[in-house]
Amino acid sequence: MVDLDSTTLRVVDIIDGTTVDGPGFRTSIYFAGCTHQCPGCQNMHTWNPESGVDMTLRELLTRIKKNDFNVTFSGGDPLFQIRPLTVLAKEIAAMGKNIWCYTGYDYETIVANSEFAELLRYIDVLVDGRFIDALRDLTLLFRGSSNQRLIDVKNSSTECVKEWISPF
């Protein structure tokens, strides 16, 4: 059992009520740490794993419970803190909230890694793949470059990736 009061995640920022990191109003949590270092990244300030502040899982959950917003994990790359992130995702999913997760890893790499794959049990949509500046496309919904996919995790498997379809 993980202690919610002593287990921490390194957080650079939390934005409540954003509409740019998934559908509807969301609480977006930007986690520290990323070695992908994609040229053209809009969140370069999150690359340093020492940036931001340590927050306990309980502090994060208390913040998330304050509103009816769904949740988005971003960064940096949230998967750089996979163990406590998975516990956080499990707790948020138990609240009935929808979870989106942005990562520079592709879906196939995640499902092949048992530690990363555990997270998929709790999230709804995975926005996968590194940002590629040459493929930047401002017309895309909720992603920056055309190589990135919006994956409907609940309806995907290791053999079949289902893209999330916007209800808009």
Rosetta constraint file for C-alpha pairs under 8 A:
AtomPair CA 2 CA 7 HARMONIC 7.08 0.50
AtomPair CA 2 CA 87 HARMONIC 7.71 0.50
AtomPair CA 3 CA 7 HARMONIC 5.92 0.50
AtomPair CA 4 CA 56 HARMONIC 6.45 0.50
AtomPair CA 4 CA 57 HARMONIC 4.94 0.50
AtomPair CA 4 CA 58 HARMONIC 5.05 0.50
AtomPair CA 5 CA 56 HARMONIC 5.67 0.50
AtomPair CA 5 CA 57 HARMONIC 6.47 0.50
AtomPair CA 5 CA 58 HARMONIC 5.65 0.50
AtomPair CA 5 CA 59 HARMONIC 7.89 0.50
AtomPair CA 6 CA 56 HARMONIC 6.03 0.50
AtomPair CA 6 CA 57 HARMONIC 7.68 0.50
AtomPair CA 7 CA 56 HARMONIC 5.47 0.50
AtomPair CA 7 CA 57 HARMONIC 6.03 0.50
AtomPair CA 7 CA 84 HARMONIC 6.84 0.50
AtomPair CA 8 CA 54 HARMONIC 5.83 0.50
AtomPair CA 8 CA 55 HARMONIC 5.18 0.50
AtomPair CA 8 CA 56 HARMONIC 4.15 0.50
AtomPair CA 8 CA 57 HARMONIC 5.81 0.50
AtomPair CA 8 CA 84 HARMONIC 6.90 0.50
AtomPair CA 9 CA 31 HARMONIC 7.53 0.50
AtomPair CA 9 CA 54 HARMONIC 5.55 0.50
AtomPair CA 9 CA 55 HARMONIC 5.52 0.50
AtomPair CA 9 CA 56 HARMONIC 6.41 0.50
AtomPair CA 9 CA 57 HARMONIC 7.15 0.50
AtomPair CA 9 CA 81 HARMONIC 6.95 0.50
AtomPair CA 9 CA 84 HARMONIC 6.55 0.50
AtomPair CA 9 CA 85 HARMONIC 7.30 0.50
AtomPair CA 10 CA 31 HARMONIC 5.91 0.50
AtomPair CA 10 CA 32 HARMONIC 5.56 0.50
AtomPair CA 10 CA 49 HARMONIC 7.42 0.50
AtomPair CA 10 CA 50 HARMONIC 7.52 0.50
AtomPair CA 10 CA 51 HARMONIC 7.59 0.50
AtomPair CA 10 CA 52 HARMONIC 6.26 0.50
AtomPair CA 10 CA 53 HARMONIC 5.45 0.50
AtomPair CA 10 CA 54 HARMONIC 4.47 0.50
AtomPair CA 10 CA 55 HARMONIC 6.34 0.50
AtomPair CA 11 CA 29 HARMONIC 7.11 0.50
AtomPair CA 11 CA 30 HARMONIC 5.96 0.50
AtomPair CA 11 CA 31 HARMONIC 4.49 0.50
AtomPair CA 11 CA 32 HARMONIC 5.66 0.50
AtomPair CA 11 CA 51 HARMONIC 7.74 0.50
AtomPair CA 11 CA 52 HARMONIC 5.20 0.50
AtomPair CA 11 CA 53 HARMONIC 5.40 0.50
AtomPair CA 11 CA 54 HARMONIC 6.15 0.50
AtomPair CA 11 CA 55 HARMONIC 6.68 0.50
AtomPair CA 12 CA 29 HARMONIC 7.86 0.50
AtomPair CA 12 CA 30 HARMONIC 5.50 0.50
AtomPair CA 12 CA 31 HARMONIC 5.54 0.50
AtomPair CA 12 CA 32 HARMONIC 5.73 0.50
AtomPair CA 12 CA 46 HARMONIC 6.46 0.50
AtomPair CA 12 CA 51 HARMONIC 6.22 0.50
AtomPair CA 12 CA 52 HARMONIC 3.90 0.50
AtomPair CA 12 CA 53 HARMONIC 6.40 0.50
AtomPair CA 12 CA 75 HARMONIC 7.79 0.50
AtomPair CA 13 CA 29 HARMONIC 6.07 0.50
AtomPair CA 13 CA 30 HARMONIC 5.16 0.50
AtomPair CA 13 CA 31 HARMONIC 7.28 0.50
AtomPair CA 13 CA 52 HARMONIC 7.12 0.50
AtomPair CA 14 CA 27 HARMONIC 6.88 0.50
AtomPair CA 14 CA 28 HARMONIC 5.63 0.50
AtomPair CA 14 CA 29 HARMONIC 4.55 0.50
AtomPair CA 14 CA 30 HARMONIC 6.16 0.50
AtomPair CA 15 CA 27 HARMONIC 5.60 0.50
AtomPair CA 15 CA 28 HARMONIC 5.20 0.50
AtomPair CA 15 CA 29 HARMONIC 6.63 0.50
AtomPair CA 16 CA 25 HARMONIC 7.80 0.50
AtomPair CA 16 CA 26 HARMONIC 6.18 0.50
AtomPair CA 16 CA 27 HARMONIC 4.31 0.50
AtomPair CA 16 CA 28 HARMONIC 6.47 0.50
AtomPair CA 16 CA 69 HARMONIC 7.74 0.50
AtomPair CA 17 CA 25 HARMONIC 4.78 0.50
AtomPair CA 17 CA 26 HARMONIC 5.09 0.50
AtomPair CA 17 CA 27 HARMONIC 5.84 0.50
AtomPair CA 17 CA 69 HARMONIC 6.93 0.50
AtomPair CA 18 CA 24 HARMONIC 7.98 0.50
AtomPair CA 18 CA 25 HARMONIC 5.45 0.50
AtomPair CA 18 CA 26 HARMONIC 5.30 0.50
AtomPair CA 18 CA 27 HARMONIC 6.51 0.50
AtomPair CA 18 CA 28 HARMONIC 7.00 0.50
AtomPair CA 19 CA 23 HARMONIC 6.36 0.50
AtomPair CA 19 CA 24 HARMONIC 5.67 0.50
AtomPair CA 19 CA 25 HARMONIC 5.14 0.50
AtomPair CA 19 CA 26 HARMONIC 6.30 0.50
AtomPair CA 20 CA 142 HARMONIC 6.40 0.50
AtomPair CA 21 CA 26 HARMONIC 7.37 0.50
AtomPair CA 21 CA 28 HARMONIC 6.99 0.50
AtomPair CA 21 CA 72 HARMONIC 6.45 0.50
AtomPair CA 21 CA 100 HARMONIC 7.98 0.50
AtomPair CA 21 CA 142 HARMONIC 5.87 0.50
AtomPair CA 22 CA 26 HARMONIC 7.20 0.50
AtomPair CA 22 CA 72 HARMONIC 7.12 0.50
AtomPair CA 22 CA 100 HARMONIC 6.89 0.50
AtomPair CA 22 CA 142 HARMONIC 6.00 0.50
AtomPair CA 24 CA 69 HARMONIC 7.87 0.50
AtomPair CA 24 CA 70 HARMONIC 7.83 0.50
AtomPair CA 25 CA 69 HARMONIC 5.52 0.50
AtomPair CA 25 CA 70 HARMONIC 6.81 0.50
AtomPair CA 26 CA 69 HARMONIC 4.68 0.50
AtomPair CA 26 CA 70 HARMONIC 4.72 0.50
AtomPair CA 26 CA 71 HARMONIC 5.21 0.50
AtomPair CA 26 CA 72 HARMONIC 6.63 0.50
AtomPair CA 27 CA 64 HARMONIC 6.99 0.50
AtomPair CA 27 CA 69 HARMONIC 5.96 0.50
AtomPair CA 27 CA 70 HARMONIC 6.18 0.50
AtomPair CA 27 CA 71 HARMONIC 4.79 0.50
AtomPair CA 27 CA 72 HARMONIC 6.17 0.50
AtomPair CA 28 CA 71 HARMONIC 5.79 0.50
AtomPair CA 28 CA 72 HARMONIC 4.55 0.50
AtomPair CA 28 CA 73 HARMONIC 5.96 0.50
AtomPair CA 28 CA 74 HARMONIC 6.91 0.50
AtomPair CA 29 CA 71 HARMONIC 7.65 0.50
AtomPair CA 29 CA 72 HARMONIC 6.21 0.50
AtomPair CA 29 CA 73 HARMONIC 5.16 0.50
AtomPair CA 29 CA 74 HARMONIC 5.94 0.50
AtomPair CA 29 CA 75 HARMONIC 7.41 0.50
AtomPair CA 30 CA 46 HARMONIC 7.50 0.50
AtomPair CA 30 CA 73 HARMONIC 6.31 0.50
AtomPair CA 30 CA 74 HARMONIC 4.69 0.50
AtomPair CA 30 CA 75 HARMONIC 4.17 0.50
AtomPair CA 30 CA 76 HARMONIC 6.79 0.50
AtomPair CA 30 CA 78 HARMONIC 7.67 0.50
AtomPair CA 31 CA 46 HARMONIC 6.88 0.50
AtomPair CA 31 CA 73 HARMONIC 7.41 0.50
AtomPair CA 31 CA 74 HARMONIC 6.16 0.50
AtomPair CA 31 CA 75 HARMONIC 4.47 0.50
AtomPair CA 31 CA 76 HARMONIC 5.67 0.50
AtomPair CA 31 CA 77 HARMONIC 6.64 0.50
AtomPair CA 31 CA 78 HARMONIC 5.56 0.50
AtomPair CA 32 CA 46 HARMONIC 4.92 0.50
AtomPair CA 32 CA 47 HARMONIC 6.12 0.50
AtomPair CA 32 CA 48 HARMONIC 6.22 0.50
AtomPair CA 32 CA 49 HARMONIC 4.84 0.50
AtomPair CA 32 CA 50 HARMONIC 6.87 0.50
AtomPair CA 32 CA 51 HARMONIC 5.97 0.50
AtomPair CA 32 CA 52 HARMONIC 6.63 0.50
AtomPair CA 32 CA 75 HARMONIC 6.02 0.50
AtomPair CA 32 CA 76 HARMONIC 5.25 0.50
AtomPair CA 32 CA 77 HARMONIC 7.15 0.50
AtomPair CA 32 CA 78 HARMONIC 7.45 0.50
AtomPair CA 33 CA 46 HARMONIC 5.97 0.50
AtomPair CA 33 CA 47 HARMONIC 4.56 0.50
AtomPair CA 33 CA 48 HARMONIC 5.03 0.50
AtomPair CA 33 CA 49 HARMONIC 3.80 0.50
AtomPair CA 33 CA 50 HARMONIC 7.40 0.50
AtomPair CA 33 CA 51 HARMONIC 7.81 0.50
AtomPair CA 33 CA 75 HARMONIC 7.31 0.50
AtomPair CA 33 CA 76 HARMONIC 5.01 0.50
AtomPair CA 33 CA 77 HARMONIC 6.14 0.50
AtomPair CA 33 CA 78 HARMONIC 7.66 0.50
AtomPair CA 33 CA 80 HARMONIC 6.26 0.50
AtomPair CA 34 CA 46 HARMONIC 7.15 0.50
AtomPair CA 34 CA 47 HARMONIC 4.50 0.50
AtomPair CA 34 CA 48 HARMONIC 6.83 0.50
AtomPair CA 34 CA 49 HARMONIC 7.08 0.50
AtomPair CA 34 CA 75 HARMONIC 7.67 0.50
AtomPair CA 34 CA 76 HARMONIC 4.73 0.50
AtomPair CA 34 CA 77 HARMONIC 5.17 0.50
AtomPair CA 34 CA 80 HARMONIC 6.74 0.50
AtomPair CA 35 CA 47 HARMONIC 6.73 0.50
AtomPair CA 36 CA 104 HARMONIC 6.64 0.50
AtomPair CA 36 CA 130 HARMONIC 7.23 0.50
AtomPair CA 37 CA 41 HARMONIC 7.26 0.50
AtomPair CA 37 CA 44 HARMONIC 7.42 0.50
AtomPair CA 37 CA 47 HARMONIC 6.98 0.50
AtomPair CA 38 CA 130 HARMONIC 6.52 0.50
AtomPair CA 38 CA 131 HARMONIC 5.90 0.50
AtomPair CA 38 CA 132 HARMONIC 6.81 0.50
AtomPair CA 39 CA 131 HARMONIC 7.71 0.50
AtomPair CA 39 CA 132 HARMONIC 7.16 0.50
AtomPair CA 39 CA 133 HARMONIC 6.52 0.50
AtomPair CA 40 CA 131 HARMONIC 7.66 0.50
AtomPair CA 40 CA 132 HARMONIC 7.59 0.50
AtomPair CA 40 CA 133 HARMONIC 5.66 0.50
AtomPair CA 41 CA 131 HARMONIC 6.74 0.50
AtomPair CA 43 CA 47 HARMONIC 7.47 0.50
AtomPair CA 43 CA 75 HARMONIC 6.88 0.50
AtomPair CA 43 CA 76 HARMONIC 6.76 0.50
AtomPair CA 44 CA 76 HARMONIC 7.52 0.50
AtomPair CA 45 CA 51 HARMONIC 7.64 0.50
AtomPair CA 46 CA 51 HARMONIC 6.52 0.50
AtomPair CA 46 CA 52 HARMONIC 7.94 0.50
AtomPair CA 46 CA 75 HARMONIC 5.87 0.50
AtomPair CA 46 CA 76 HARMONIC 4.73 0.50
AtomPair CA 47 CA 51 HARMONIC 7.82 0.50
AtomPair CA 47 CA 75 HARMONIC 7.74 0.50
AtomPair CA 47 CA 76 HARMONIC 5.15 0.50
AtomPair CA 47 CA 77 HARMONIC 8.00 0.50
AtomPair CA 55 CA 59 HARMONIC 6.12 0.50
AtomPair CA 55 CA 60 HARMONIC 6.64 0.50
AtomPair CA 56 CA 60 HARMONIC 6.40 0.50
AtomPair CA 57 CA 61 HARMONIC 6.07 0.50
AtomPair CA 57 CA 84 HARMONIC 7.77 0.50
AtomPair CA 57 CA 88 HARMONIC 6.36 0.50
AtomPair CA 58 CA 62 HARMONIC 6.00 0.50
AtomPair CA 59 CA 63 HARMONIC 6.28 0.50
AtomPair CA 60 CA 64 HARMONIC 6.20 0.50
AtomPair CA 61 CA 65 HARMONIC 6.06 0.50
AtomPair CA 61 CA 88 HARMONIC 7.59 0.50
AtomPair CA 61 CA 91 HARMONIC 7.78 0.50
AtomPair CA 61 CA 92 HARMONIC 7.32 0.50
AtomPair CA 62 CA 66 HARMONIC 6.55 0.50
AtomPair CA 64 CA 69 HARMONIC 7.71 0.50
AtomPair CA 64 CA 71 HARMONIC 7.75 0.50
AtomPair CA 69 CA 97 HARMONIC 7.60 0.50
AtomPair CA 70 CA 97 HARMONIC 5.18 0.50
AtomPair CA 70 CA 98 HARMONIC 5.11 0.50
AtomPair CA 70 CA 99 HARMONIC 6.34 0.50
AtomPair CA 71 CA 97 HARMONIC 6.94 0.50
AtomPair CA 71 CA 98 HARMONIC 6.25 0.50
AtomPair CA 71 CA 99 HARMONIC 4.93 0.50
AtomPair CA 71 CA 100 HARMONIC 6.43 0.50
AtomPair CA 72 CA 99 HARMONIC 5.61 0.50
AtomPair CA 72 CA 100 HARMONIC 4.61 0.50
AtomPair CA 72 CA 101 HARMONIC 5.68 0.50
AtomPair CA 72 CA 102 HARMONIC 7.74 0.50
AtomPair CA 73 CA 78 HARMONIC 6.33 0.50
AtomPair CA 73 CA 99 HARMONIC 7.54 0.50
AtomPair CA 73 CA 100 HARMONIC 6.19 0.50
AtomPair CA 73 CA 101 HARMONIC 4.62 0.50
AtomPair CA 73 CA 102 HARMONIC 6.14 0.50
AtomPair CA 74 CA 78 HARMONIC 5.89 0.50
AtomPair CA 74 CA 101 HARMONIC 6.20 0.50
AtomPair CA 74 CA 102 HARMONIC 5.12 0.50
AtomPair CA 74 CA 103 HARMONIC 7.17 0.50
AtomPair CA 75 CA 102 HARMONIC 7.64 0.50
AtomPair CA 77 CA 102 HARMONIC 7.08 0.50
AtomPair CA 77 CA 103 HARMONIC 5.31 0.50
AtomPair CA 77 CA 104 HARMONIC 6.61 0.50
AtomPair CA 78 CA 82 HARMONIC 6.85 0.50
AtomPair CA 78 CA 85 HARMONIC 7.14 0.50
AtomPair CA 78 CA 101 HARMONIC 7.61 0.50
AtomPair CA 78 CA 102 HARMONIC 7.36 0.50
AtomPair CA 78 CA 103 HARMONIC 6.68 0.50
AtomPair CA 79 CA 85 HARMONIC 7.36 0.50
AtomPair CA 79 CA 103 HARMONIC 6.90 0.50
AtomPair CA 79 CA 116 HARMONIC 7.13 0.50
AtomPair CA 81 CA 85 HARMONIC 5.96 0.50
AtomPair CA 82 CA 86 HARMONIC 5.92 0.50
AtomPair CA 82 CA 115 HARMONIC 7.33 0.50
AtomPair CA 82 CA 116 HARMONIC 6.62 0.50
AtomPair CA 82 CA 119 HARMONIC 7.73 0.50
AtomPair CA 83 CA 87 HARMONIC 6.70 0.50
AtomPair CA 83 CA 115 HARMONIC 7.61 0.50
AtomPair CA 84 CA 88 HARMONIC 6.22 0.50
AtomPair CA 85 CA 89 HARMONIC 6.09 0.50
AtomPair CA 85 CA 119 HARMONIC 7.78 0.50
AtomPair CA 86 CA 90 HARMONIC 6.15 0.50
AtomPair CA 86 CA 118 HARMONIC 7.07 0.50
AtomPair CA 86 CA 119 HARMONIC 5.07 0.50
AtomPair CA 86 CA 122 HARMONIC 7.76 0.50
AtomPair CA 87 CA 91 HARMONIC 6.37 0.50
AtomPair CA 88 CA 92 HARMONIC 6.20 0.50
AtomPair CA 89 CA 93 HARMONIC 5.97 0.50
AtomPair CA 89 CA 99 HARMONIC 7.57 0.50
AtomPair CA 89 CA 119 HARMONIC 7.16 0.50
AtomPair CA 89 CA 122 HARMONIC 5.76 0.50
AtomPair CA 89 CA 123 HARMONIC 6.93 0.50
AtomPair CA 90 CA 94 HARMONIC 6.22 0.50
AtomPair CA 90 CA 122 HARMONIC 5.58 0.50
AtomPair CA 91 CA 95 HARMONIC 6.68 0.50
AtomPair CA 92 CA 96 HARMONIC 6.92 0.50
AtomPair CA 92 CA 97 HARMONIC 6.07 0.50
AtomPair CA 92 CA 99 HARMONIC 7.83 0.50
AtomPair CA 93 CA 97 HARMONIC 5.47 0.50
AtomPair CA 93 CA 98 HARMONIC 6.86 0.50
AtomPair CA 93 CA 99 HARMONIC 7.31 0.50
AtomPair CA 93 CA 122 HARMONIC 5.84 0.50
AtomPair CA 93 CA 123 HARMONIC 7.41 0.50
AtomPair CA 98 CA 123 HARMONIC 7.12 0.50
AtomPair CA 98 CA 124 HARMONIC 6.17 0.50
AtomPair CA 99 CA 122 HARMONIC 7.53 0.50
AtomPair CA 99 CA 123 HARMONIC 4.89 0.50
AtomPair CA 99 CA 124 HARMONIC 5.36 0.50
AtomPair CA 99 CA 125 HARMONIC 6.70 0.50
AtomPair CA 100 CA 123 HARMONIC 6.06 0.50
AtomPair CA 100 CA 124 HARMONIC 5.88 0.50
AtomPair CA 100 CA 125 HARMONIC 4.73 0.50
AtomPair CA 100 CA 126 HARMONIC 5.84 0.50
AtomPair CA 100 CA 127 HARMONIC 7.39 0.50
AtomPair CA 101 CA 123 HARMONIC 7.05 0.50
AtomPair CA 101 CA 125 HARMONIC 6.43 0.50
AtomPair CA 101 CA 126 HARMONIC 4.99 0.50
AtomPair CA 101 CA 127 HARMONIC 6.05 0.50
AtomPair CA 102 CA 126 HARMONIC 6.04 0.50
AtomPair CA 102 CA 127 HARMONIC 4.67 0.50
AtomPair CA 102 CA 128 HARMONIC 6.13 0.50
AtomPair CA 103 CA 126 HARMONIC 7.54 0.50
AtomPair CA 103 CA 127 HARMONIC 6.31 0.50
AtomPair CA 103 CA 128 HARMONIC 5.21 0.50
AtomPair CA 103 CA 129 HARMONIC 6.32 0.50
AtomPair CA 103 CA 130 HARMONIC 7.25 0.50
AtomPair CA 104 CA 128 HARMONIC 5.83 0.50
AtomPair CA 104 CA 129 HARMONIC 4.40 0.50
AtomPair CA 104 CA 130 HARMONIC 4.12 0.50
AtomPair CA 104 CA 131 HARMONIC 7.18 0.50
AtomPair CA 105 CA 109 HARMONIC 6.46 0.50
AtomPair CA 105 CA 110 HARMONIC 6.81 0.50
AtomPair CA 105 CA 128 HARMONIC 5.88 0.50
AtomPair CA 105 CA 129 HARMONIC 5.13 0.50
AtomPair CA 105 CA 130 HARMONIC 6.66 0.50
AtomPair CA 106 CA 110 HARMONIC 6.48 0.50
AtomPair CA 106 CA 128 HARMONIC 4.94 0.50
AtomPair CA 106 CA 129 HARMONIC 4.76 0.50
AtomPair CA 106 CA 130 HARMONIC 7.84 0.50
AtomPair CA 107 CA 111 HARMONIC 6.26 0.50
AtomPair CA 107 CA 126 HARMONIC 7.77 0.50
AtomPair CA 107 CA 128 HARMONIC 6.17 0.50
AtomPair CA 107 CA 129 HARMONIC 7.85 0.50
AtomPair CA 108 CA 112 HARMONIC 6.27 0.50
AtomPair CA 108 CA 158 HARMONIC 7.19 0.50
AtomPair CA 109 CA 113 HARMONIC 6.49 0.50
AtomPair CA 110 CA 114 HARMONIC 7.74 0.50
AtomPair CA 110 CA 116 HARMONIC 5.29 0.50
AtomPair CA 110 CA 117 HARMONIC 5.46 0.50
AtomPair CA 111 CA 116 HARMONIC 6.90 0.50
AtomPair CA 111 CA 117 HARMONIC 4.77 0.50
AtomPair CA 111 CA 158 HARMONIC 6.62 0.50
AtomPair CA 112 CA 117 HARMONIC 7.12 0.50
AtomPair CA 113 CA 117 HARMONIC 5.85 0.50
AtomPair CA 114 CA 118 HARMONIC 6.26 0.50
AtomPair CA 115 CA 119 HARMONIC 7.55 0.50
AtomPair CA 116 CA 120 HARMONIC 7.45 0.50
AtomPair CA 117 CA 121 HARMONIC 7.48 0.50
AtomPair CA 118 CA 122 HARMONIC 7.94 0.50
AtomPair CA 119 CA 123 HARMONIC 6.73 0.50
AtomPair CA 120 CA 124 HARMONIC 7.76 0.50
AtomPair CA 120 CA 153 HARMONIC 6.69 0.50
AtomPair CA 121 CA 154 HARMONIC 7.91 0.50
AtomPair CA 123 CA 153 HARMONIC 6.94 0.50
AtomPair CA 123 CA 154 HARMONIC 7.94 0.50
AtomPair CA 124 CA 152 HARMONIC 6.19 0.50
AtomPair CA 124 CA 153 HARMONIC 5.38 0.50
AtomPair CA 124 CA 154 HARMONIC 6.09 0.50
AtomPair CA 125 CA 150 HARMONIC 6.39 0.50
AtomPair CA 125 CA 151 HARMONIC 5.31 0.50
AtomPair CA 125 CA 152 HARMONIC 4.93 0.50
AtomPair CA 125 CA 153 HARMONIC 5.43 0.50
AtomPair CA 125 CA 154 HARMONIC 7.93 0.50
AtomPair CA 125 CA 164 HARMONIC 7.04 0.50
AtomPair CA 126 CA 149 HARMONIC 7.67 0.50
AtomPair CA 126 CA 150 HARMONIC 5.87 0.50
AtomPair CA 126 CA 151 HARMONIC 5.04 0.50
AtomPair CA 126 CA 152 HARMONIC 6.88 0.50
AtomPair CA 126 CA 153 HARMONIC 6.52 0.50
AtomPair CA 127 CA 143 HARMONIC 7.33 0.50
AtomPair CA 127 CA 148 HARMONIC 6.45 0.50
AtomPair CA 127 CA 149 HARMONIC 5.47 0.50
AtomPair CA 127 CA 150 HARMONIC 4.71 0.50
AtomPair CA 127 CA 151 HARMONIC 6.23 0.50
AtomPair CA 128 CA 148 HARMONIC 5.39 0.50
AtomPair CA 128 CA 149 HARMONIC 5.52 0.50
AtomPair CA 128 CA 150 HARMONIC 6.95 0.50
AtomPair CA 128 CA 151 HARMONIC 7.56 0.50
AtomPair CA 129 CA 147 HARMONIC 6.75 0.50
AtomPair CA 129 CA 148 HARMONIC 4.97 0.50
AtomPair CA 129 CA 149 HARMONIC 7.16 0.50
AtomPair CA 130 CA 147 HARMONIC 7.91 0.50
AtomPair CA 130 CA 148 HARMONIC 7.00 0.50
AtomPair CA 131 CA 135 HARMONIC 7.99 0.50
AtomPair CA 131 CA 136 HARMONIC 7.67 0.50
AtomPair CA 131 CA 144 HARMONIC 6.43 0.50
AtomPair CA 131 CA 145 HARMONIC 5.74 0.50
AtomPair CA 131 CA 147 HARMONIC 7.78 0.50
AtomPair CA 131 CA 148 HARMONIC 7.19 0.50
AtomPair CA 132 CA 136 HARMONIC 6.37 0.50
AtomPair CA 132 CA 145 HARMONIC 5.87 0.50
AtomPair CA 132 CA 147 HARMONIC 7.51 0.50
AtomPair CA 133 CA 145 HARMONIC 6.90 0.50
AtomPair CA 134 CA 145 HARMONIC 7.94 0.50
AtomPair CA 135 CA 145 HARMONIC 4.88 0.50
AtomPair CA 135 CA 146 HARMONIC 5.52 0.50
AtomPair CA 135 CA 147 HARMONIC 7.00 0.50
AtomPair CA 136 CA 144 HARMONIC 5.55 0.50
AtomPair CA 136 CA 145 HARMONIC 4.07 0.50
AtomPair CA 136 CA 146 HARMONIC 6.49 0.50
AtomPair CA 137 CA 144 HARMONIC 5.99 0.50
AtomPair CA 137 CA 145 HARMONIC 5.36 0.50
AtomPair CA 137 CA 146 HARMONIC 6.38 0.50
AtomPair CA 138 CA 144 HARMONIC 6.61 0.50
AtomPair CA 138 CA 145 HARMONIC 7.97 0.50
AtomPair CA 140 CA 144 HARMONIC 6.79 0.50
AtomPair CA 140 CA 145 HARMONIC 7.54 0.50
AtomPair CA 140 CA 146 HARMONIC 7.38 0.50
AtomPair CA 143 CA 148 HARMONIC 6.62 0.50
AtomPair CA 143 CA 149 HARMONIC 7.86 0.50
AtomPair CA 143 CA 150 HARMONIC 7.98 0.50
AtomPair CA 144 CA 148 HARMONIC 7.43 0.50
AtomPair CA 149 CA 163 HARMONIC 6.87 0.50
AtomPair CA 150 CA 163 HARMONIC 5.49 0.50
AtomPair CA 150 CA 164 HARMONIC 5.33 0.50
AtomPair CA 151 CA 156 HARMONIC 7.52 0.50
AtomPair CA 151 CA 161 HARMONIC 6.81 0.50
AtomPair CA 151 CA 162 HARMONIC 5.85 0.50
AtomPair CA 151 CA 163 HARMONIC 4.46 0.50
AtomPair CA 151 CA 164 HARMONIC 5.20 0.50
AtomPair CA 152 CA 156 HARMONIC 6.22 0.50
AtomPair CA 152 CA 161 HARMONIC 7.69 0.50
AtomPair CA 152 CA 162 HARMONIC 5.55 0.50
AtomPair CA 152 CA 163 HARMONIC 5.34 0.50
AtomPair CA 152 CA 164 HARMONIC 4.54 0.50
AtomPair CA 153 CA 157 HARMONIC 7.72 0.50
AtomPair CA 153 CA 161 HARMONIC 7.98 0.50
AtomPair CA 153 CA 162 HARMONIC 7.44 0.50
AtomPair CA 155 CA 161 HARMONIC 7.79 0.50
AtomPair CA 155 CA 162 HARMONIC 6.20 0.50
AtomPair CA 156 CA 160 HARMONIC 5.58 0.50
AtomPair CA 156 CA 161 HARMONIC 4.75 0.50
AtomPair CA 156 CA 162 HARMONIC 5.14 0.50
AtomPair CA 157 CA 161 HARMONIC 6.17 0.50
